[in-house]
Amino acid sequence: MKKIIFSAFLLFGIFCFSQSATKKYNSMNRRYEYFDARGNMTGYELYNTMTRQWEYYETSQRNSTQYRDPVQPDISSLGNAASTLQNRYNNNTSYLQQQVSAMVQSVYDLDLTDEEKTKIVSKFQNESLRIVNTRAYNYSSLSETNRVLNYLRESLNKIIRNVTASSSNDSYQSNSLNDYDNKITANYGRTLPVYNIAIFDSNNKRIKDETILTNSYILINEDKILFKKANGELSYRDLKDKIYNKNKAGYEYSSEWGRIFIHQDLKYVEFFQKKSEENYTYYITPLGNR
């Protein structure tokens, strides 16, 4: 009789527990969790891989743990970020295309022959633009877009200088160019005394004349020019990218340290500073003047 009464109470307890408890699976902790009617976790089940069975554990503080639905990650911002990058890409590429079109149009507005204009635009499209189009740039970045634009501007300016200098060379083939080349070639390796050194600012304003402490001189070779400064220090610059300057009647060169200009009659040589465009003019003849 006692066994019957005990079994009845046990069944009644299980029935009440099943009516009031809620079982949920927690995928993050890989367990089943049990909650009472108030939402407090009363226990949980973990799978024991050794015994291959579920084991039940009661929580030590039933009122301390309350069930919360797992927080779902918000990925809507990812779509917004992608949209923002796409908009930047579209705006920057559109801006770049407008600037390139304006650059090409500026060539046609120059006071040059049609043949020169066609040659400049053709070289710009087949060389500079082709290089840009074959490389991968991050056009969603404004700084990267401006870097590409600056490269194209510098390339176009160099093409214009080379084409116009070539035309000038053809015009002066029998006069200035031959005279200049003959004079320079005749003085290769010769020490040319410097009578004065003047400093000019970037606006071509004469700042001062230097005091020459020792005998200053210039020595010109085919691809290099050596010079002795006012303080006696010896220095040199490479001579690259020779371009004839019709207005100044001489040749301009580029080098790692700045531009160089040599007058066709060897009256003076200008050494430009790379960053400031300040220049030091070395007068080779007593009456040399700029």
Buried (B, 14 or more C-beta within 10 A) or exposed (E): EEEEEEEEEEEEEEEEEEEEEEEEEEEEEEBBBBBBEEEBBBBBBEEEEEEEEEEEEEBEEBEEBEBEEEEEEEEEEEEEEEEEBEEBBEBBBEBBEEBBEEBBEEBEEEEBEEEBBBBBBEBBEEEBBEEBEEEEBBBBBEEEBBEBBEEBBEBBEBBBBBBBBBBBBEEBEEEBBEEBEEEBEEBEEEEBEBBBBBBBEEEEEEEEEBEBEEEBBBBBEEEEBBBBBBEEEEEEBBBEBBBBBBEBBBBBBBBEBBBBBBBBBBBBBBBBBEEEBBBBBBBBBEEBEB
